[in-house]
Amino acid sequence: MDVTLKFNNTWFDASNAKGAEIKLGAGREDVVSPMEAVLMAAGGCSGIDIVSILEKMRQPLESLEITVSGQRREEHPKSFHNILIHYILRGNLEAEKVQRAIELSLDKYCSVSNGLEPKAKIAYEYTIESGEGAQ
């Protein structure tokens, strides 16, 4: 796996081998900071797992939104010490299966969250909103 970063005066154009790009930097509103990218990666990695696991469990997921909040240490290196991932799922889903999918992702499959521990304590919460077919 390779990525490339090219300095563009005040930020980096970061891209992967397939050509997908993000603007990575600090102190600007139109770029993603490296630490924000870490939170995005944790949420994205886990979300991809959860979608796949719920599909295998035959759970009718209509949508998934994820918010990730991180608290950083005051001293250097200012790594995350607490991360909270909140999943908002929509569909006629069984809560036990949703919780199992989240736990499988965070404990076993998601390389990003597993790479952040044990330095960062990762907690989660979830909300299930009724799907279109709910009565």
N, C-alpha and C positions, 0 to 999 in steps of 0.2 A: 504494500500500500504506500503510495507516494502522494504528497501534496506539494504545491509550489506557492511561495509567497513572493510577490514583487512589490518593492517599495514605490509608492506613488505620491511623493512629496509629504503627505501628512497621514497616510494610511497604507496598509498592504492590500493588494488584490490577491486574495487567497483562492486557489483553485485546486480541484482534484484532477486526476488523470483523464476523467471523462469531460472536463471543461466546465463543470458547475463552479460558480464563484460566489464569494461573499467579500465584503469590504471589512477588513479587520483593523482596528485601531483604538485610540483612546482620546477622550476629550472632545469628541465631535458627536453631534446628534445623528449623523447619517452613516455611522459605522457600528459594527458589533465589536464590543471589547472582547479580549481573549477570555476573560472570566464569564462573560455572558455567553460566549460560544460554548464553554464547558457546560453551563446549565442547559443550553439548548441541546447539546449532544446527549446529556443524561436523559432529558425528557423525550427526545427523538428516538434514542436507542430503546428505551423502555416502551414507548408508544408502539413502535414497530413490532416488538415482541408481543405486546398485549393484543394488538389487532390479529396477529397470526394465531395466538393461543386461543382467543375467543372464537375465531373461525373454526379451529379444530374442535372446540367444545360445542359447536353448532349454536352459538349465541348470536342473535341477530343485532349486531352493532350497527347503528345508523350513523353515529358520529362520535368523535373523541376529541376533546380539547384538553390540553395539558398546560398548567402553569407551574413554574418551578421558581422557588425562592431560595436564595442562599445567603447565609451569614458568614462573613469572613473574619479571620483573626485580625487583631489590631496590630500585631507585630509581624515582621517579615520572616518568612514568606507569608504573605497574606492569603493563605489558602482557605478554602471553605472548611468550617467546622460543623455547620449544620445546614442541611438541605431538606426542603419540604417540597414534595411533588404532589400536586393536586390534579387528579384525573376527573374530568367531567364527561361521563359517558351517556349516550342517548340510545335507547332501544329497549325492547322487552327483554331485559337481562336478569339473570339470577345473581343476586348479590354474592353468594358463596363462590360462584364461578368467576366473577369479576375479581374478587379478593384473591382467589387462587392464581389467576392469571397475572395479577400485579406482583404477588409474592414470588412466583416462578421467574418473572422477568428480573426483579430486583435482586433476588438471592442466587439465581443460577445463570440466566442467559445474557443479561445486559452487561457487556464488557465495560461500558463507561461507568455505570454506578459501582460495579465491583472494583474498578480501578481507583475510584475516589475513596473507598473505604480502606482501612479503618480510620484514616485521618478525618474524614467527614462522616458524621452520623446522618444517615439518610432515612427520613420518615416519609410516610405517604398518607394521603386521605383520598377518598373518592366520593363522588356524587353520581347517582344514577337517575337520569331524567327519563320519564316514560316515553316510549316510542310512539310512532304514528298509529300503530295498531292497538294501542292501549285503550282500555275502556274506563 
